[in-house]
Amino acid sequence: MNSLSTYFLLGISLAAPIGPVKATLLNTGIKNGFFHAWFFGMGAIVTDIIYMLLVYFGVGQFIDSPYMRIFLWCFGFFVLMYTGIENLLTLNNISMDPKFRKIVRLRHSMLAGLLMAFLNPLTILFWLGIYGSILVSGGGQISGIETIIISLAILLGIGLVDFIMAFLSSSSRNLLSTPVLKVVSFISSLCMIGFGIYFGMQAFKALF
């Protein structure tokens, strides 16, 4: 149980920092409410599961190849820059009107979370580094059942953080005024653009 709690806390600590995916999740909660933010987080968790399977079955070397990393750096740059700029251009659309939450379908929010996490090079680096080291810990003596339990503990920690962030971001609609919500959305959009620029610089360095 102590070991499981360690992996659970590992999932929490890894999901807590505000990266490009979490910034978008918070922005989604502010704009469209809890369920859209929660489904966005669920889409990101689906991506986590995909990368876990790839690392487990030894496909990690392929996704860590120089060409694949350049491809993902570039796509991460375009996706984050587009999303961040689009959010900045639609700041005036943020409203306290409850009907505002029904503009986007839930499946679209989930797909957005899946794609953004899938094209996030930081996600790949995490699963290759942290999860890969977990699989080889103990001299490679971890069984298949133990791997599943460890993976579920990590995912549970990540899911808990996503749930809390989705709840807080959506609840802020009722606690904060529209101008304050716009400021929070503005800051999260700048975070996305900042990460996009960082990804673009990494792609440029890898190419040249």
Secondary structure, DSSP 8 states (H G I E B T S, - for coil): -HHHHHHHHHHHHHHSS--HHHHHHHHHHHHH-HHHHHHHHHHHHHHHHHHHHHHHTT-HHHHTSHHHHHHHHHHHHHHHHHHHHHHHHTGGG--S-GGGGGSS-HHHHHHHHHHHHHT-HHHHHHIIIIIHHHHHGGGG---HHHHHHHHHHHHHHHHHHHHHHHHHHHHHHHHS-HHHHHHHHHHHHHHHHHHHHHHHHHHHHHH-
